[in-house]
Amino acid sequence: MKPICFKAIREYQKVNHFPGSFQIGRKDRLWRNLSHMQAVHSRREFDFVPQTFVLPADLLLFKRVFEELTDTKESKWIIKPPASARGQGIR
């Protein structure tokens, strides 16, 4: 729901969304916000988030990291489309 729509809600109406929740509801936007928080505060405070790449913007960085890690047995990758739900498109 767009923020402007919240202004049009009547007293008797109910909404099942929080304003601005689209900023964390999509994987790409969630990462953008978490990445910003890491830069502003500390990576240590956000070390629960795995390294993430949003393609195509991060393609060169992804290729470099992928090539560095492909020789290790610990290298595991999850590919998720940014605006999908219910596990659809995960590889």
Secondary structure, DSSP 8 states (H G I E B T S, - for coil): --HHHHTT--TT---S--TTTHHHHSHHHHHHHHHHHHHHS-GGGGTTS-----TTTTHHHHHHHHHHHTTSTT-------TT--TTTT--
